[in-house]
Amino acid sequence: MPGLGTSFGRGGATTFQQDLANADCIVIMGSNTAECHPVGFQWVMEAKDRGAKVIHIDPRFTRTSAVSDLHVPLRAGSDIVFLGAIVNHILSNERDFREYVVSYTNAAAIIDEGFQDTDDLDGLFSGWDAESAAYDPATWQYAGNSGSGDGPGGQGSTDVGADTHGGHGPPTGGHPEMTDPTLQHPRCVYQLLKRHFARYTPELVEELCGVPPHLFAQVADALCENSGRERTSAFCYAVGWTQHTVGVQYIRTASIVQLLLGNIGRPGGGIMALRGHASIQGSTDIPTLYNILPGYLPMPDAETADLDDYVERNAAKTGFWGNMRAYMVSLLKAYWGDAARSDNDFCFDWLPRLTGDHSTYQTMLDMLDGKVRGMFVMGENPAVGSANSKLHRMAMAKLDWLVVRDFSEIESASFWYDGPEIETGEMTTEQIPTEVFLLPAASHTEKDGSFTNTQRMLQWHHKAVEPEGDARSELWFSFHLGRIIRDKLRSSADIDNAKDRPVLDLAWDYPTEGALDEPSAAAVLREINGWGADGKALGGFADLADDGSTACGCWIYCGCYADEVNQTARRKPGQDQNWVAPEWGWAWPANRRILYNRASADPDGKPWSERKRYVWWDEGAGEWTGFDVPDFEKTKRPDYQPPEGAVAQHALAGDDPFIMQADGKGWLFVPNGLKDGPLPAHYEPDESPFHNPLYSQQANPARQRYPRPGNEHNDPDLFPYVMTTYRLTEHHTAGGMSRFVDVLSELQPEFFCEVSPELAAERGLEHGGWATIISSRTAIEARVLVTDRIPPLRVQGRVMHQVGLPYHWGQRGLSTGDSANDLFPLTLDPNVHIQEVKAATCDIRPGRRPRGPALPAMVAEYREGRHG
Amino acid sequence: MAEPVAERVGFFTDTSVCIGCKACEVACKEWNGVPEDGLQWLGTSYDNTGALGASTWRHVAFIERPPAGGVADGAPGVEWLMSSDVCKHCTHAACLDVCPTGSLFRTEFGTVVVQADICNGCGYCVPACPFGVIDKREDDGRAWKCTLCYDRLKDGMTPACAQACPTTSIQFGPLDELRARARQRVASLHSAGRTDARLYGDDPDDGVGGAAAFFLLLDQPEVYGLPSDPVVTTRDLPQMWKAAGRAAAVFAVGVAAAFAGRRR
C-alpha cells in the first residue's frame, strides 16, 4: 500500500472502523462500504445518527449511496480529477489547516531546482527515461539533501524502489535542508502543489468526471466545513481506488487532501483503507508478496552483497526505519534459530534475491511461456478472480503440476475439463499436461488462528470443531509439507550439499497437537511476536536488538504475545472499557488504533480542541497520554529537538508525528518511493473512450502493459462503453466460499450486468433478458438488470454509458455464470502490479453469446472492426 | 389473547437504516435449518427472494424508484428503499384462530409459533393470514413460518436475524420498550426533515390488535408490499357464527313446522 506508505509511513489504514463514528463528515469513494463491509458500516450509520454528513462518490448508486446523504455519480477512472479539484479548492481558498500543515507535513520543504512538473513536460515529471520507461527520482528530492544518494533505495534503482518499499516511506536524507515555513518560496512543496493542481477545476470535473459543479461544490464545502480544530472528516476507500493503472496515485491524492485539512492522526479523521476480505491486511503484513518480507522489510535484490549492504541500501538513517537492522536480524533469528549467528551474517545470504518483477501476473505470463512448472493455489480462485482470467486458465494449462486447496472443486481446479476454453475448443483436455491435485481445506471454524482485519487488528479464532474427512488447515499443510521435504533432503545422498542448508537449518520445530498432528497456531503467533535471550516473549518492537539476542517473525506484530498472553484473543466488551476499546483484540503497531496520533495534539502537545481530544502531553507526568496508545515515544517531550548527528527515532523532533518517515512529516510531495511521480496527475485508464485534455500523455507512462495474443487491447473507436467490476454483499470474491453455499446462492443466483434504461434503449437490451458483453479478449453473457442506479453521464460533451459487472461467477457451484474478469486486459499499476479492472472499455449487444468456436471467431471480428 | 407469562417481545424493524445486506435472511435460514427455496434470478432489483413463505421467514424487499422529492440536476434519478419483512406475530392472530390441531399456539413470550410435530397440513392458516406470511412446504405439506426464534428466546438469546443485523435495523426487545423507542425514532427523523417516516403495525387498535413485529417505513406500506389496513380475517367469525346460528335456528323451526304440519 505505497499510497498510504509513502504519504504517512505505514501501509495500513490510519484509523479504525469504530472511530468513523466520531467523524463529522465521511467521504466514501472507491468503496461500496455498505455492501462489501456491512458489519463495519454500522459505524458509518452511527456517525450519520450523530449528525455527520455521509457522501458516496461512485459510478453506481449502490446500497451505500442509498443510505448516504449525498451520492455523486462520476465516470469510472476519473477520480484524480475530482480529488485534485478538491486539493485546488482547499489551496486556492486557503481552507487548509495551516498550523497542522506547516508543523506536520512537508509543505515547507524546498524541492530540488531540477524538478519539472507535468505542466512543464506535457504530462511527465522530470527524470523520465523513455527507453527504460521509468523515472529517475533524483530531481524530486529535497533541495540540498543528499537525498537519494543517502538512501540508495532511490537514485538509480527505480526498478526496485517502489517494489521494495511497498509498505512505508523509503529512505530520504532526513529533515529537509531548506524550508520556508511561510510557504512562499516558489519551490516549496506548498507552492508546487498549488501550481500543479491549478488546472484541476470544477469545470474540469464536469468535463471529465461528468459531475456538475454544484454537486462538486457540495462535497468540497462539506469537507472544508467539517475539518479544522473542532471538526474532522474521514475517507473510506477500497479496491475501487486501487484497481487502476494509477491506483496508488488515487490514494495519494486523498492523502494530500487529508493532510491539508489536518485530518490524519485525529479522531473521526484518517483514511480507512477497507481491505478486501478477512485477512488481506495480514497477507501484506506477513506477506504473500514476492517483494517484501514480514513487517514490510524490503526483499533484498540481487545487488545486495550482505546484511550491512542491505541495511545501508534500505534503512533510513532517521525515523524508526533507522532500526531496520534490528528488525531484520530478529527475523533471520526467527527463520533460522541457532544457525543464524553473527559470524555467518545471521544467514542473510540464504534469503532469495530479487532479479525483477515476480508479481502474480508476471508469474502467470511466465507460466504461459512455459517458464514455471508448478503452482500452489490457496485461498484464491484465479480462473475467476484474476484480470483476464481466460489467460490465467490458459497459463495453468501449461503447468506440470497444480495444487489447489479449497472447500470445493473451484474453477481453478476444474478448468482442464469443464472450463470455457474446453467448450470453445481453445483447449483440449487430452493435450493439457497439468497434473491437478485438489486438497480439501479446513474452514476458519475448524482451526485456530488469527485474522488481521482491515484496521490492522489481529483477532484470534478458536477451533470449534475438527475438520471433516481429509480437510486440513493451511498451517497443517505448510508445516507437514516442509517437514517431509526436510526429511527427504536429509535422507538424500547430497547431505552435504550447501544448497539444502537454508531448508535443513530452518527453525521448523512447531509443537503439534491432537490426532491430526495439527501444529500449534499459538506457537506460531508466539514466534511472530518474538522472544529475547531469556526465551521469554518480547513486549514490543522497542525490545528488538541487532546482535542476535532477539528473534521476531514480524517486527510490527511484536507485542501481540506480550507477557506470554495471546493478546489477540482478548474479547473484553466495549462497554467495559474506554471507547477506543484497546482490550478488544490487538492492533499493530504496539496496539495503537489511530496511527500518527501525536498529530491529534498541537505542536505544544495540547489537544487541538476539547472536542477532538485524543492523545496529549501530560507535563506533570512527563509523558504522552490519552485514550489510545501514543504512536510516539512515550516520554519524548513536544519541544524535543534532535542533537546533531542523531539517528533513527532520536533524529525526530518532539513535533514530528509521522515517526516512520525519515523527516517525521506527512508527505504532500513524495521525493522517493513511487514509480509514477511525486504528485498525482490525471491519466486516463489504459482503455478509455476519452482523450486526456490535460496532457498529451494519455495514460500513466509507467503502467505495465503486456500486449500479446490473448491480451489484446481495445481499439477505443470500436468499444464505446466503459465497464467496471464490483462485488455484491451476497457473494464472496471469486465465489469459492459463496457460490457453493445454497442459502447464499439463492440470494444472487445468476450473473447479471447493470445498465441504464438509456443504454438499454440504445442497444435494444431487454430487462430480464440476456446481453453479450464484448472486449478484445473475449465475450461473455449476462442477464440484464436495467436500472437508474447506473446513470449515463455527460463527459467531454457527449453522453457516456457504463456497464456494471459483478465479478463473482464461474461455471461451477449452485449460482453460475460467465466470469466478468475474462473481459479485462492485463494492464497493471507500476507500483503494486495491480490489475485495472475498475475501468476499461467494452461493447454490449442483446442476446446470448455464441457457443463453441463461434465465440472466439466473433470476438476476433469485433477486435478487428469487422462485425456488422 | 391470553396474558403472556413472560414479557411480550417483538421486533422493531427500522427500515431507515437497513442496508439490504440480507444477513437476516441468511442468519434465519442457518439457525432454523430453513432450506434453500429457489435459485431463480427475479430481476426485481436485488431481491431474488420474492416474498415470505414456508421457507423464507425473513425477506428483504428492494424498491427502486424516483426520489420522492423529485430529481435534482445531476443527482441520481433513483431512491432505493430496503426493508426486512417478517411474520408480524399479531395480537389477534387469525392463523392461530383457525388452526384445528392446536399446532399453532401463543407462547409465553406472546409470539405465535407452529409446532411442526403437531401440524397436520390442513392449510387453514394459509389463507387466514392477512399478510400472506404463513405457507405450506410443497414437500412435507406442513405449514411453516417465523418462530421469532422460540428456542433462542427460551435460552435468553436474541433471535438470529436481530443478532446478525449490522446496523440495528432489526431491533429485538420487550414490545413496550420497542414502541417507545420507535416513536422517538420517528420524532427524530421528522425533526431531521424525513417527514415521510411513519410506523406500521405498532397500533394496538389496528385490524390485528397491533403487531409484535412492527416497522418504521419511509413511505406508504403498499410501496413495500405490505397491506395498508390489515384486518384479522377471523374478526367477523363470532358474528358469522351468530348469523349461522340464527339461520340454523330458523331452519330448525321451519323443519319442525313442516313435520308438525304433516302430522296434522
Interface residues (C-beta under 8 A of the other chain):
Chain A: A34 E35 P38 V39 F41 Q42 M45 F61 R63 T64 S65 A66 V67 H71 P73 V211 P212 H214 L215 L728 T729 E730 D742 V743 L744 S745 E746 L747 Q748 P749 E750 F752 H767 G768 R783 L785 T787 D788 R789 P791 L814 S815
Chain B: V17 I19 G20 C21 K22 A23 E25 V26 K29 E30 P35 E36 D37 G38 L39 Q40 W41 G43 S45 Y46 N48 T49 E64 P66 D73 G74 A75 P76 G77 V78 E79 W80 L81 M82 P166 T167 T168
